Amino acid sequence: QTSTETSTEFMQCFLRLAGFLGAAAGTEEEQAKNFQWGLLLLLHALPRHPRY
């Protein structure tokens, strides 16, 4: 994900890529698992704003 790309744009790109790869990307269950990992990594990359 780039600094100007929203999480929605990132998700759309990921889904297009997963669809393009088809069977090479694994079963739907494997794709969902990989998407969850990607989303988790994305969330960890976002800046955190602590509440005081």
C-alpha positions as CSV (number, residue, x, y, z in Angstrom):
1,Q,0.0,0.0,0.0
2,T,1.3,3.4,-0.9
3,S,1.0,6.5,1.4
4,T,-1.7,7.9,-0.9
5,E,-3.7,4.7,-1.3
6,T,-6.7,4.1,1.0
7,S,-7.3,0.8,2.6
8,T,-10.4,0.4,0.3
9,E,-8.2,0.9,-2.8
10,F,-5.7,-1.6,-1.3
11,M,-8.4,-4.2,-0.7
12,Q,-9.8,-3.7,-4.2
13,C,-6.3,-4.2,-5.7
14,F,-5.8,-7.3,-3.6
15,L,-9.1,-8.8,-4.7
16,R,-8.3,-8.1,-8.4
17,L,-4.9,-9.8,-7.9
18,A,-6.5,-12.8,-6.2
19,G,-9.1,-13.1,-8.9
20,F,-6.4,-12.8,-11.6
21,L,-4.3,-15.6,-10.1
22,G,-7.3,-17.9,-9.8
23,A,-6.4,-21.4,-8.8
24,A,-2.8,-20.5,-8.4
25,A,-3.9,-18.4,-5.4
26,G,-5.3,-21.4,-3.6
27,T,-8.8,-22.3,-2.4
28,E,-11.2,-19.6,-1.3
29,E,-10.4,-20.6,2.3
30,E,-6.6,-20.1,1.6
31,Q,-7.3,-16.8,-0.1
32,A,-9.4,-15.6,2.8
33,K,-6.6,-16.6,5.2
34,N,-4.0,-14.7,3.2
35,F,-6.2,-11.7,2.9
36,Q,-6.7,-11.7,6.7
37,W,-2.9,-11.7,7.1
38,G,-2.5,-8.9,4.6
39,L,-5.1,-6.9,6.4
40,L,-3.5,-7.5,9.7
41,L,-0.1,-6.3,8.3
42,L,-1.9,-3.2,6.8
43,L,-3.4,-2.4,10.2
44,H,0.0,-2.7,11.9
45,A,1.5,-0.3,9.3
46,L,-1.0,2.4,10.0
47,P,0.1,5.2,12.3
48,R,-1.2,4.9,15.8
49,H,-2.6,7.9,17.7
50,P,-2.6,7.2,21.5
51,R,-5.3,8.8,23.5
52,Y,-4.2,10.8,26.5
